[in-house]
Amino acid sequence: MNGAESLLRTLVNNDITTCFTNPGTSEMQFVAAADRVPDMRCVLCLAEGVASGAADGYSRMSEDLPATLFHLGPGLANGLANLHNAMRAGAPIVNIVGDHATSHKQYDAPLASDVAAYAKPVSAWIKESGTAADIPADAVAAITAAMQPPGHVATLIIPADCSWNPCPAEPGQKAPPPPPPQRGGLKKGRFKKKRTP
């Protein structure tokens, strides 16, 4: 199992089964791993603003925790407006951002950026995984941070080599339960019910 598959299995172990994605080349391992984790539903979005807006709406209406997947700092930047809305609304989201492989960062590629700096204004928690073995524990920490009342955006940055390298660690288990929610609004699962005319 590689780091990307370990990440997906950790998300699913924690009942995160929907990920709104706008992946690029740094996230191809995640996309490939999605075929091996059938319980994860990846929703391909053609723009990052659509992905972040869909995740915000999904989180608010279902009260289920969604994930997002963006390509590098510029991809994250394109989704910031709706992540800001989620932050202000207390809508929890696990925000995953792919980054260049650690060995490639020295070349200052055209899309290289300080991903954590982009994430800071909208995220209550930010971490970059250092190795594939770190991913399961980092994902559980992100989930835990996102679920703290009233709900937060937690950003996990994963370099491409951490995604493709073998992950010796088992997928992360259940995050500790959050304190009782104090969110107002719609009841859980309301938007899943059939509507009658």
C-alpha positions as CSV (number, residue, x, y, z in Angstrom):
1,M,0.0,0.0,0.0
2,N,1.3,3.4,-0.8
3,G,0.8,6.7,1.0
4,A,-2.2,7.8,-1.1
5,E,-4.1,4.5,-0.5
6,S,-3.3,4.7,3.2
7,L,-4.7,8.2,3.3
8,L,-7.9,7.1,1.6
9,R,-8.3,4.1,3.9
10,T,-7.8,6.4,6.9
11,L,-10.5,8.8,5.7
12,V,-12.9,5.9,5.1
13,N,-12.1,4.4,8.5
14,N,-13.3,7.8,9.9
15,D,-16.5,7.9,7.8
16,I,-15.2,10.4,5.3
17,T,-16.6,8.8,2.1
18,T,-16.9,11.8,-0.2
19,C,-14.0,13.8,-1.6
20,F,-14.5,16.8,-3.9
21,T,-11.5,16.9,-6.2
22,N,-9.7,18.9,-8.8
23,P,-6.4,16.9,-9.0
24,G,-3.3,17.6,-11.0
25,T,-0.2,15.5,-11.6
26,S,1.0,15.6,-8.0
27,E,-2.3,13.9,-7.0
28,M,-2.4,11.1,-9.5
29,Q,-1.4,8.5,-6.9
30,F,-4.5,9.6,-4.9
31,V,-6.7,9.2,-8.0
32,A,-5.3,5.8,-8.8
33,A,-5.7,4.7,-5.2
34,A,-9.4,5.7,-5.3
35,D,-10.0,2.6,-7.6
36,R,-8.7,0.4,-4.8
37,V,-10.8,2.0,-2.1
38,P,-14.4,1.5,-3.3
39,D,-16.0,3.1,-0.3
40,M,-14.5,6.5,-1.2
41,R,-16.7,8.5,-3.6
42,C,-14.6,11.0,-5.5
43,V,-16.5,13.8,-7.1
44,L,-14.4,15.4,-10.0
45,C,-15.0,19.1,-10.2
46,L,-13.7,21.1,-13.2
47,A,-12.7,24.1,-11.0
48,E,-11.3,24.4,-7.5
49,G,-14.0,27.0,-6.5
50,V,-16.7,24.4,-7.4
51,A,-14.9,21.7,-5.3
52,S,-14.5,23.9,-2.3
53,G,-18.1,25.3,-2.6
54,A,-19.5,21.8,-3.0
55,A,-17.6,20.6,0.1
56,D,-18.8,23.6,2.1
57,G,-22.4,22.9,1.1
58,Y,-22.1,19.2,1.6
59,S,-20.7,19.7,5.1
60,R,-23.4,22.2,6.1
61,M,-26.4,20.2,4.7
62,S,-25.4,16.7,5.6
63,E,-23.2,17.4,8.7
64,D,-21.0,14.6,7.3
65,L,-17.3,15.5,7.1
66,P,-16.1,15.8,3.4
67,A,-12.6,16.0,2.0
68,T,-11.3,18.1,-0.8
69,L,-8.2,17.5,-3.0
70,F,-6.4,20.3,-4.7
71,H,-3.3,20.6,-6.9
72,L,-0.5,22.6,-5.3
73,G,-0.7,26.1,-3.9
74,P,-2.3,27.7,-7.0
75,G,-5.1,25.1,-6.9
76,L,-5.7,25.7,-3.2
77,A,-5.7,29.5,-3.9
78,N,-8.4,29.0,-6.5
79,G,-10.6,27.4,-3.8
80,L,-10.0,29.8,-1.0
81,A,-13.2,31.9,-1.3
82,N,-15.4,29.0,-0.5
83,L,-13.0,27.6,2.1
84,H,-13.3,31.0,3.8
85,N,-17.1,30.6,3.7
86,A,-16.8,27.2,5.3
87,M,-14.5,28.5,8.0
88,R,-16.9,31.3,8.9
89,A,-19.9,28.9,8.9
90,G,-18.1,26.3,11.1
91,A,-18.4,23.7,8.4
92,P,-15.7,21.1,8.9
93,I,-13.7,20.0,5.9
94,V,-10.5,18.0,5.6
95,N,-8.6,19.9,2.9
96,I,-5.9,17.8,1.2
97,V,-3.4,19.6,-1.0
98,G,-0.8,17.8,-3.1
99,D,2.6,19.3,-3.5
100,H,5.7,18.7,-5.5
101,A,7.9,15.8,-4.6
102,T,10.4,16.8,-1.8
103,S,13.3,16.1,-4.1
104,H,11.8,18.4,-6.8
105,K,11.2,21.5,-4.5
106,Q,14.8,22.7,-5.0
107,Y,14.1,23.5,-8.6
108,D,11.5,26.1,-7.9
109,A,9.0,24.9,-10.5
110,P,6.6,27.4,-12.0
111,L,3.7,26.3,-9.7
112,A,5.9,26.1,-6.6
113,S,4.5,28.1,-3.7
114,D,4.2,28.3,0.1
115,V,1.1,26.1,0.4
116,A,0.9,26.5,4.1
117,A,0.9,30.3,3.7
118,Y,-2.1,30.0,1.3
119,A,-3.9,27.7,3.7
120,K,-3.3,29.8,6.9
121,P,-6.1,32.4,6.5
122,V,-8.8,29.6,6.2
123,S,-7.4,26.7,8.2
124,A,-7.5,26.1,11.9
125,W,-4.9,23.3,11.5
126,I,-2.1,22.9,8.9
127,K,0.5,20.2,8.5
128,E,2.8,18.8,5.8
129,S,3.4,15.1,5.9
130,G,7.2,14.3,5.9
131,T,7.0,10.7,4.8
132,A,4.5,8.2,3.6
133,A,4.6,6.6,7.0
134,D,3.4,9.9,8.6
135,I,0.2,10.1,6.5
136,P,-2.1,7.9,8.5
137,A,-1.4,9.7,11.8
138,D,-1.4,13.1,10.1
139,A,-4.8,12.3,8.5
140,V,-6.3,11.3,11.9
141,A,-4.9,14.6,13.4
142,A,-6.5,16.6,10.5
143,I,-9.9,14.8,11.1
144,T,-9.7,15.5,14.8
145,A,-8.9,19.2,14.2
146,A,-11.7,19.6,11.7
147,M,-14.3,18.1,14.0
148,Q,-13.6,20.4,17.0
149,P,-16.6,22.7,17.6
150,P,-17.8,24.6,15.9
151,G,-16.2,22.8,12.9
152,H,-13.0,23.8,11.1
153,V,-11.1,23.5,7.9
154,A,-8.0,21.4,8.5
155,T,-5.4,21.3,5.7
156,L,-3.0,18.4,5.1
157,I,-0.3,19.0,2.6
158,I,1.1,15.8,1.0
159,P,4.2,15.9,-1.3
160,A,3.9,13.6,-4.3
161,D,6.7,11.3,-3.1
162,C,4.8,10.7,0.1
163,S,1.8,9.6,-1.9
164,W,3.7,7.2,-4.2
165,N,6.1,5.7,-1.6
166,P,5.2,2.5,0.2
167,C,3.5,3.2,3.5
168,P,4.6,0.7,6.2
169,A,2.1,2.1,8.7
170,E,-1.5,0.7,9.0
171,P,-4.2,3.1,7.9
172,G,-5.2,5.4,10.7
173,Q,-8.0,4.3,13.0
174,K,-11.0,6.3,14.3
175,A,-10.2,9.8,15.5
176,P,-11.4,10.5,19.0
177,P,-15.0,11.7,19.0
178,P,-15.5,15.4,19.1
179,P,-17.3,17.2,21.9
180,P,-21.0,17.5,21.3
181,P,-21.7,19.8,18.3
182,Q,-23.2,23.2,18.9
183,R,-24.0,23.8,15.3
184,G,-27.3,25.2,14.3
185,G,-29.1,24.8,11.0
186,L,-30.3,21.7,9.3
187,K,-30.6,18.3,10.9
188,K,-28.2,15.6,9.8
189,G,-29.2,13.9,6.5
190,R,-32.0,16.3,5.7
191,F,-30.9,16.8,2.1
192,K,-30.8,13.1,1.5
193,K,-34.5,12.7,2.0
194,K,-36.8,12.6,-1.0
195,R,-38.7,15.7,-1.6
196,T,-42.3,15.6,-2.7
197,P,-44.0,18.3,-4.7
